[in-house]
Amino acid sequence: MNSKSIGIAALLLVSSTTLFAQAKPEDTEIWSPEPKVVTPGKTNTDPPSDAIILFNGTDEHEWVNVKDTNSTAAWKLHDGILTVDKAVGDIETKRRFTNYQLHIEWRIPSDITGSGQARGNSGVFLASPGDGDEGYELQVLDNYNNKTYVNGQAGSIYKQNPPLVNANKKPGEWQSYDVIWTAPTFNADGSLATAARVTVLFNGVLVQNNFSLLGPTLYIGKPAYKAHGASPIKLQAHGDKSEPVSYRNIWVRPL
């Protein structure tokens, strides 16, 4: 190594030492703005302090009939539980949402009959934009000991993605979904900018891991996006003849 190379190496060493000497822990500390204080619920299923309570067992004032959004939901309310009334049909929230965290509990009747898709069928539509679109369905069904197509069982994004595992409890036991929903976004011309994404914990078990939806969930055909904005959350009154599903303890945190 000649004297010039030695000089350059020495200069680089000095510069590097000086740089590290000048760096401080404070250089990478962020102090503001401070995150908002949120008080957690007493249990993991209780709503935190900033949640919107969609159903707490006393009334249905946050819900309307999908067939007539000027009418109340009018499902069967008893003992703090909301049970599907198939004669009434689907219900949806008065409020519209984009991105959110959702907690919802549901129960398949202990005396459930039927098989396949006709066994405690309902659904949580994470967004229901209307205009003829069904929306984006997280399936509710009894699959404790009931075989069906895997992208239609409980915990699936209906007809798009099966659950990672089968985390069903027995009929008659309360079950829960905890959902992180990221709504799709659209360009000014109506084309898709970013797809909807969803993460789902089913009875505390991860069954959907940031899955990117292909569009609304369809019974028949291939999904395709159509531009929409904030949307209600919808609960399905499925037309099968099995005993109806019940819901309780529903809350949401807009993100």
Stockholm file with secondary structure:
# STOCKHOLM 1.0

chainA/1-255         MNSKSIGIAALLLVSSTTLFAQAKPEDTEIWSPEPKVVTPGKTNTDPPSDAIILFNGTDEHEWVNVKDTNSTAAWKLHDGILTVDKAVGDIETKRRFTNYQLHIEWRIPSDITGSGQARGNSGVFLASPGDGDEGYELQVLDNYNNKTYVNGQAGSIYKQNPPLVNANKKPGEWQSYDVIWTAPTFNADGSLATAARVTVLFNGVLVQNNFSLLGPTLYIGKPAYKAHGASPIKLQAHGDKSEPVSYRNIWVRPL
#=GR chainA/1-255 SS CCHHHHHHHHHHHHHHHHHHHHCCGGGGCCCCSCCCCCCCCSSTTSCCTTCEEEECSSCCTTEEESSCTTSBCCCEEETTEEECCTTTCCEEESSCBSSEEEEEEEECCTTCCCCTTSSSCEEEESCCCBTTBCCCEEEECCCSSCCCCGGGSTTSBTTTBCCSSCCCCCTTSEEEEEEEEECCEECTTSCEEECCEEEEEETTEEEEEEEECCSSCCSSSCCCCCCCCSBCCEECCCCSSSCCCEEEEEEEEEC
#=GC SS_cons         CCHHHHHHHHHHHHHHHHHHHHCCGGGGCCCCSCCCCCCCCSSTTSCCTTCEEEECSSCCTTEEESSCTTSBCCCEEETTEEECCTTTCCEEESSCBSSEEEEEEEECCTTCCCCTTSSSCEEEESCCCBTTBCCCEEEECCCSSCCCCGGGSTTSBTTTBCCSSCCCCCTTSEEEEEEEEECCEECTTSCEEECCEEEEEETTEEEEEEEECCSSCCSSSCCCCCCCCSBCCEECCCCSSSCCCEEEEEEEEEC
//
